[in-house]
Amino acid sequence: MTTDPLALLSGAKITDLHDHQDIVLEGQYREAYDAMLDAHNAGLYVGLIGPVGAGKTALCRKFAEDLGKPFDWVTFSDLVRPSNLIGSFDPTLVFKYGFAPEAFSPGPFTISALQGGVFLANELNRGDEYVLNVLLDALEERKLYVPSLRSWYRVSDDFYLIAAMNPSENRGTRRLPSAVQDRVKVWVELGYPKRATELKIVRSRCGEYELGAAQLELVLELVDHTRNDPAVERPASIRSSIGIARLAAERSKRLGKALDNTTLAEAAKLVLGQAILMKPGRSREKYLESLLVRVLGTAGA
Protein backbone atom coordinates (compact mmCIF):
# COMPACT_ATOMS: atom_id res chain seq x y z
CA MET A 1 0.00 0.00 0.00
CA THR A 2 1.52 3.30 -1.10
CA THR A 3 1.79 6.31 1.19
CA ASP A 4 2.94 8.69 -1.55
CA PRO A 5 0.40 11.56 -1.67
CA LEU A 6 0.63 12.04 -5.44
CA ALA A 7 0.20 8.32 -6.07
CA LEU A 8 -2.80 8.24 -3.75
CA LEU A 9 -4.40 11.19 -5.52
CA SER A 10 -3.70 9.72 -8.94
CA GLY A 11 -5.10 6.31 -8.01
CA ALA A 12 -8.25 7.73 -6.43
CA LYS A 13 -9.02 10.34 -9.08
CA ILE A 14 -12.57 10.18 -10.41
CA THR A 15 -12.78 10.93 -14.11
CA ASP A 16 -16.45 10.07 -14.58
CA LEU A 17 -19.03 11.22 -12.02
CA HIS A 18 -21.92 9.71 -13.93
CA ASP A 19 -22.50 6.59 -11.84
CA HIS A 20 -25.37 4.31 -12.76
CA GLN A 21 -28.38 5.10 -10.58
CA ASP A 22 -30.28 1.98 -9.59
CA ILE A 23 -33.37 3.38 -7.87
CA VAL A 24 -36.85 2.10 -7.11
CA LEU A 25 -38.90 4.03 -9.64
CA GLU A 26 -42.45 3.49 -8.44
CA GLY A 27 -45.18 5.32 -6.58
CA GLN A 28 -44.37 8.97 -5.94
CA TYR A 29 -40.98 8.59 -7.62
CA ARG A 30 -42.56 7.38 -10.86
CA GLU A 31 -45.04 10.25 -10.76
CA ALA A 32 -42.29 12.79 -10.05
CA TYR A 33 -40.06 11.36 -12.78
CA ASP A 34 -42.86 11.57 -15.35
CA ALA A 35 -43.59 15.17 -14.33
CA MET A 36 -39.90 16.02 -14.68
CA LEU A 37 -39.78 14.43 -18.12
CA ASP A 38 -42.88 16.27 -19.30
CA ALA A 39 -41.55 19.57 -17.94
CA HIS A 40 -38.18 19.01 -19.63
CA ASN A 41 -39.78 18.22 -22.97
CA ALA A 42 -42.02 21.28 -22.64
CA GLY A 43 -39.02 23.54 -22.00
CA LEU A 44 -40.03 24.22 -18.39
CA TYR A 45 -37.78 24.05 -15.35
CA VAL A 46 -38.92 21.83 -12.50
CA GLY A 47 -38.59 22.04 -8.72
CA LEU A 48 -38.81 19.24 -6.16
CA ILE A 49 -40.00 20.00 -2.63
CA GLY A 50 -39.49 17.43 0.09
CA PRO A 51 -37.82 16.66 3.40
CA VAL A 52 -34.15 15.77 3.78
CA GLY A 53 -33.47 12.19 2.73
CA ALA A 54 -36.63 11.69 0.68
CA GLY A 55 -34.68 10.70 -2.44
CA LYS A 56 -34.65 13.96 -4.40
CA THR A 57 -30.98 13.88 -5.37
CA ALA A 58 -31.02 10.22 -6.41
CA LEU A 59 -34.05 10.90 -8.60
CA CYS A 60 -32.29 13.84 -10.27
CA ARG A 61 -29.18 11.75 -10.93
CA LYS A 62 -31.32 9.04 -12.50
CA PHE A 63 -33.09 11.65 -14.63
CA ALA A 64 -29.81 13.08 -15.94
CA GLU A 65 -28.47 9.60 -16.60
CA ASP A 66 -31.53 8.64 -18.64
CA LEU A 67 -31.23 11.85 -20.67
CA GLY A 68 -27.59 11.07 -21.33
CA LYS A 69 -26.50 14.44 -19.95
CA PRO A 70 -23.71 15.42 -17.54
CA PHE A 71 -24.89 16.03 -13.99
CA ASP A 72 -23.59 18.86 -11.79
CA TRP A 73 -24.91 20.35 -8.59
CA VAL A 74 -24.40 22.85 -5.81
CA THR A 75 -25.94 22.57 -2.35
CA PHE A 76 -26.90 26.07 -1.26
CA SER A 77 -26.27 27.59 2.15
CA ASP A 78 -25.26 30.91 3.68
CA LEU A 79 -21.66 30.09 2.75
CA VAL A 80 -22.25 29.69 -0.99
CA ARG A 81 -21.21 32.78 -2.95
CA PRO A 82 -21.61 33.63 -6.66
CA SER A 83 -18.04 32.50 -7.34
CA ASN A 84 -18.95 29.00 -6.10
CA LEU A 85 -21.42 28.84 -8.98
CA ILE A 86 -19.74 30.88 -11.71
CA GLY A 87 -16.09 30.29 -10.94
CA SER A 88 -13.03 32.38 -10.12
CA PHE A 89 -9.43 32.97 -11.07
CA ASP A 90 -6.89 30.38 -10.01
CA PRO A 91 -4.14 32.39 -8.22
CA THR A 92 -1.40 30.03 -9.38
CA LEU A 93 -2.44 30.43 -13.02
CA VAL A 94 -2.80 34.20 -12.70
CA PHE A 95 0.97 34.42 -12.17
CA LYS A 96 1.45 32.74 -15.55
CA TYR A 97 -1.39 34.15 -17.66
CA GLY A 98 -2.54 37.22 -15.77
CA PHE A 99 -6.28 37.85 -15.40
CA ALA A 100 -7.06 36.06 -18.64
CA PRO A 101 -9.51 33.27 -19.52
CA GLU A 102 -6.64 30.76 -19.29
CA ALA A 103 -6.41 31.49 -15.56
CA PHE A 104 -10.14 31.20 -14.94
CA SER A 105 -11.52 28.11 -13.23
CA PRO A 106 -15.24 27.76 -14.09
CA GLY A 107 -17.70 26.73 -11.41
CA PRO A 108 -20.20 23.87 -11.70
CA PHE A 109 -23.06 26.09 -12.83
CA THR A 110 -20.97 27.61 -15.61
CA ILE A 111 -19.74 24.20 -16.73
CA SER A 112 -23.25 22.76 -16.79
CA ALA A 113 -24.76 25.79 -18.55
CA LEU A 114 -22.17 25.89 -21.33
CA GLN A 115 -21.84 22.12 -21.65
CA GLY A 116 -25.57 21.48 -21.78
CA GLY A 117 -25.91 19.33 -18.69
CA VAL A 118 -28.46 18.90 -15.94
CA PHE A 119 -27.77 21.19 -12.98
CA LEU A 120 -29.29 20.49 -9.57
CA ALA A 121 -29.74 23.60 -7.43
CA ASN A 122 -29.97 21.63 -4.21
CA GLU A 123 -31.61 23.12 -1.10
CA LEU A 124 -32.27 26.23 -3.16
CA ASN A 125 -34.30 27.96 -0.45
CA ARG A 126 -31.27 27.98 1.87
CA GLY A 127 -29.37 30.26 -0.49
CA ASP A 128 -29.01 34.03 -0.24
CA GLU A 129 -31.13 36.04 -2.73
CA TYR A 130 -28.01 37.84 -3.97
CA VAL A 131 -26.52 34.46 -4.92
CA LEU A 132 -29.72 33.09 -6.46
CA ASN A 133 -29.91 36.08 -8.80
CA VAL A 134 -26.88 34.65 -10.59
CA LEU A 135 -29.18 32.00 -12.06
CA LEU A 136 -31.75 34.33 -13.57
CA ASP A 137 -30.24 35.32 -16.92
CA ALA A 138 -29.22 31.76 -17.71
CA LEU A 139 -32.73 30.50 -17.03
CA GLU A 140 -34.64 33.20 -18.86
CA GLU A 141 -32.35 34.65 -21.54
CA ARG A 142 -30.12 31.59 -22.05
CA LYS A 143 -27.03 33.69 -21.45
CA LEU A 144 -24.57 33.82 -18.58
CA TYR A 145 -22.47 36.74 -17.37
CA VAL A 146 -19.06 35.92 -15.89
CA PRO A 147 -18.00 39.02 -13.92
CA SER A 148 -14.37 37.94 -13.60
CA LEU A 149 -14.05 37.83 -17.40
CA ARG A 150 -16.42 40.76 -18.01
CA SER A 151 -18.10 38.73 -20.73
CA TRP A 152 -21.44 37.17 -21.62
CA TYR A 153 -21.61 33.55 -22.73
CA ARG A 154 -24.30 31.64 -24.59
CA VAL A 155 -26.02 28.94 -22.54
CA SER A 156 -26.41 25.63 -24.36
CA ASP A 157 -29.88 24.76 -25.62
CA ASP A 158 -29.47 21.39 -23.87
CA PHE A 159 -28.93 22.93 -20.44
CA TYR A 160 -31.59 22.05 -17.86
CA LEU A 161 -32.00 23.11 -14.24
CA ILE A 162 -33.77 21.25 -11.46
CA ALA A 163 -34.40 23.00 -8.15
CA ALA A 164 -34.68 20.98 -4.95
CA MET A 165 -35.96 22.50 -1.73
CA ASN A 166 -36.82 21.53 1.80
CA PRO A 167 -40.29 22.42 3.12
CA SER A 168 -40.53 26.10 4.06
CA GLU A 169 -41.17 25.28 7.72
CA ASN A 170 -37.73 23.68 8.08
CA ARG A 171 -35.05 25.53 9.99
CA GLY A 172 -32.64 27.58 7.90
CA THR A 173 -34.94 27.97 4.89
CA ARG A 174 -35.88 31.28 3.29
CA ARG A 175 -38.77 32.45 1.21
CA LEU A 176 -37.81 31.83 -2.40
CA PRO A 177 -37.44 35.13 -4.33
CA SER A 178 -40.36 35.67 -6.68
CA ALA A 179 -38.01 36.18 -9.65
CA VAL A 180 -36.56 32.70 -9.14
CA GLN A 181 -39.89 31.07 -8.37
CA ASP A 182 -41.38 32.56 -11.53
CA ARG A 183 -38.73 30.89 -13.67
CA VAL A 184 -39.28 27.44 -12.17
CA LYS A 185 -42.75 26.70 -13.51
CA VAL A 186 -43.39 23.12 -12.39
CA TRP A 187 -43.29 22.09 -8.73
CA VAL A 188 -43.49 18.50 -7.51
CA GLU A 189 -43.91 17.58 -3.85
CA LEU A 190 -42.18 14.49 -2.50
CA GLY A 191 -42.74 13.01 0.92
CA TYR A 192 -41.29 9.90 2.47
CA PRO A 193 -42.30 6.90 0.36
CA LYS A 194 -45.01 4.43 1.22
CA ARG A 195 -43.83 1.50 3.29
CA ALA A 196 -43.90 -1.01 0.42
CA THR A 197 -41.69 1.26 -1.70
CA GLU A 198 -39.30 2.02 1.15
CA LEU A 199 -39.06 -1.71 1.87
CA LYS A 200 -37.85 -2.27 -1.70
CA ILE A 201 -35.36 0.59 -1.37
CA VAL A 202 -33.91 -0.79 1.86
CA ARG A 203 -33.69 -4.30 0.41
CA SER A 204 -31.86 -2.97 -2.65
CA ARG A 205 -29.26 -1.32 -0.38
CA CYS A 206 -28.82 -4.40 1.82
CA GLY A 207 -28.46 -7.06 -0.85
CA GLU A 208 -25.44 -8.72 0.76
CA TYR A 209 -27.29 -9.38 4.01
CA GLU A 210 -29.97 -11.93 4.85
CA LEU A 211 -32.74 -9.83 6.32
CA GLY A 212 -36.19 -11.26 6.85
CA ALA A 213 -39.36 -9.40 5.97
CA ALA A 214 -40.42 -9.28 9.63
CA GLN A 215 -37.13 -7.67 10.66
CA LEU A 216 -37.32 -5.04 7.93
CA GLU A 217 -40.91 -4.29 8.88
CA LEU A 218 -39.75 -3.55 12.42
CA VAL A 219 -37.08 -1.18 11.10
CA LEU A 220 -39.65 0.68 9.01
CA GLU A 221 -42.10 0.80 11.91
CA LEU A 222 -39.47 2.52 14.05
CA VAL A 223 -38.79 5.06 11.32
CA ASP A 224 -42.49 5.61 10.62
CA HIS A 225 -43.10 6.50 14.26
CA THR A 226 -40.55 9.33 14.07
CA ARG A 227 -42.29 10.70 10.97
CA ASN A 228 -45.72 10.77 12.55
CA ASP A 229 -44.91 11.98 16.06
CA PRO A 230 -45.54 15.72 16.61
CA ALA A 231 -42.75 15.76 19.20
CA VAL A 232 -40.18 15.06 16.46
CA GLU A 233 -39.06 18.08 14.45
CA ARG A 234 -36.75 16.26 12.03
CA PRO A 235 -37.70 12.61 11.56
CA ALA A 236 -35.64 9.70 10.31
CA SER A 237 -35.00 9.55 6.58
CA ILE A 238 -34.68 6.64 4.16
CA ARG A 239 -30.95 6.70 4.88
CA SER A 240 -31.77 5.97 8.52
CA SER A 241 -33.84 2.93 7.54
CA ILE A 242 -30.95 1.63 5.45
CA GLY A 243 -28.45 2.41 8.20
CA ILE A 244 -30.36 0.55 10.91
CA ALA A 245 -30.86 -2.51 8.71
CA ARG A 246 -27.23 -2.69 7.60
CA LEU A 247 -25.75 -2.03 11.03
CA ALA A 248 -27.99 -4.58 12.75
CA ALA A 249 -27.25 -7.22 10.13
CA GLU A 250 -23.50 -6.62 10.32
CA ARG A 251 -23.49 -6.72 14.11
CA SER A 252 -25.39 -10.01 14.25
CA LYS A 253 -23.00 -11.41 11.63
CA ARG A 254 -19.97 -10.40 13.71
CA LEU A 255 -21.47 -11.93 16.84
CA GLY A 256 -22.36 -15.10 14.98
CA LYS A 257 -25.99 -15.11 16.03
CA ALA A 258 -29.39 -14.63 14.48
CA LEU A 259 -30.63 -11.08 14.20
CA ASP A 260 -32.94 -10.39 17.14
CA ASN A 261 -34.80 -7.38 18.52
CA THR A 262 -32.03 -6.56 20.98
CA THR A 263 -29.54 -6.16 18.14
CA LEU A 264 -32.07 -4.13 16.16
CA ALA A 265 -32.57 -1.84 19.15
CA GLU A 266 -28.83 -1.34 19.62
CA ALA A 267 -28.41 -0.47 15.94
CA ALA A 268 -31.42 1.86 15.99
CA LYS A 269 -30.03 3.79 18.97
CA LEU A 270 -26.71 4.31 17.20
CA VAL A 271 -28.32 5.45 13.95
CA LEU A 272 -31.26 7.47 15.25
CA GLY A 273 -29.31 9.18 18.02
CA GLN A 274 -28.25 12.01 15.70
CA ALA A 275 -30.64 11.38 12.81
CA ILE A 276 -33.70 12.80 14.53
CA LEU A 277 -34.24 16.21 16.08
CA MET A 278 -36.79 16.74 18.83
CA LYS A 279 -38.99 19.76 19.42
CA PRO A 280 -37.70 22.11 22.15
CA GLY A 281 -38.18 20.70 25.63
CA ARG A 282 -38.26 17.05 24.53
CA SER A 283 -35.53 14.56 25.41
CA ARG A 284 -34.21 12.53 22.49
CA GLU A 285 -32.82 9.81 24.76
CA LYS A 286 -36.10 9.27 26.59
CA TYR A 287 -38.05 9.37 23.35
CA LEU A 288 -35.85 6.74 21.70
CA GLU A 289 -35.93 4.45 24.72
CA SER A 290 -39.73 4.63 24.84
CA LEU A 291 -39.99 4.07 21.08
CA LEU A 292 -37.70 1.04 21.09
CA VAL A 293 -39.53 -0.61 23.97
CA ARG A 294 -42.89 0.05 22.32
CA VAL A 295 -41.90 -1.38 18.92
CA LEU A 296 -39.21 -3.95 19.75
CA GLY A 297 -39.98 -4.78 23.36
CA THR A 298 -36.46 -3.80 24.38
CA ALA A 299 -34.18 -0.77 24.36
CA GLY A 300 -31.12 -2.96 23.79
CA ALA A 301 -28.52 -4.43 26.07
C-alpha positions, 0 to 999 in steps of 0.5 A, a space after each residue: 500500500 503506497 503512502 505517496 500523496 501524489 500516487 494516492 491522488 492519482 489512483 483515487 481520481 474520479 474521471 467520470 461522475 456519472 454513476 449508474 443510478 439503480 433506484 426504485 422508480 415506483 409510486 411517488 418517484 414514478 409520478 415525479 419522474 414523469 412530471 420532470 420528463 414532461 416539464 423538460 420536454 415542454 421547456 419548463 424548469 422543475 422544482 422538487 419539494 421534500 424533506 431531507 433524505 426523501 430521495 430527491 438527489 437520487 431521482 435527479 441523478 437518475 433523470 440526468 443519466 436517462 437523458 444522457 446528460 452530464 450532472 452537476 450540482 451545488 448545495 446552497 447555504 449561507 456560505 455559498 457565494 456567486 463564485 462557487 457557482 460561476 467560478 473564479 481565477 486560479 491564483 497560481 495560473 494568474 501568475 502565468 497568464 494574468 487575469 485572462 480566460 486561461 487562468 479562470 476556473 469555471 464553477 459547476 453552474 458555468 460548466 453545466 450551462 455551457 456544456 448542456 448538462 443537468 444542474 441540480 440547485 440543491 436546497 435552493 431555499 437555503 441560499 441568499 437572494 443575492 446568490 440566487 440572482 446569478 441564475 436568472 439570466 441563464 434560465 430566462 435569456 439563455 445567457 450567462 455573465 461571468 464578472 471575472 471575465 467581463 463577458 457574456 456567454 451563450 447557454 447551451 440549448 441542452 442545459 436544464 435546471 432542477 431546483 430541490 428544496 426543503 419544506 418552508 417550515 424547516 429551519 434555515 430555509 428562506 422564502 424563495 425570491 419571486 423572480 426565481 420562483 417565476 422561472 421554475 414553472 413546475 413544482 413536484 412535492 415528495 414526501 417519504 415513500 409508502 412502506 412497500 416502496 421504502 421496503 424495496 429501497 432498503 432491500 436494494 441497499 442491503 443485498 449482501 445481508 440476509 434480512 427477513 421481511 419481519 425484521 425489515 418491517 420492524 425497522 420501518 415501523 421505528 422510522 415511521 413513528 418518528 415521521 408521525 410523532 408531533 414531538 419530532 421536528 426532524 424525523 428519520 430519513 430513508 438513509 436511517 432505515 438503510 443504516 439501521 438494517 445494515 448495522 444490525 445485520 452486520 453486528 449479528 453477523 460479527 457476533 455469529 448469532 441470528 438477528 434479534 430485537 435486541 440487536 435491532 434496538 442497539 443499531 437503531 439507537 446508534 443510527 437514530 441518536 443524531 438522525 432525529 431532532 426533537 422539538 424544544 423541551 423534549 428529550 431525544 434519549 427518553 423518546 428513543 428508549 420509549 420508542 424502542 420498547 414500544 416497537 421492539 420490546 427492548 431498548 437494547 442491552 
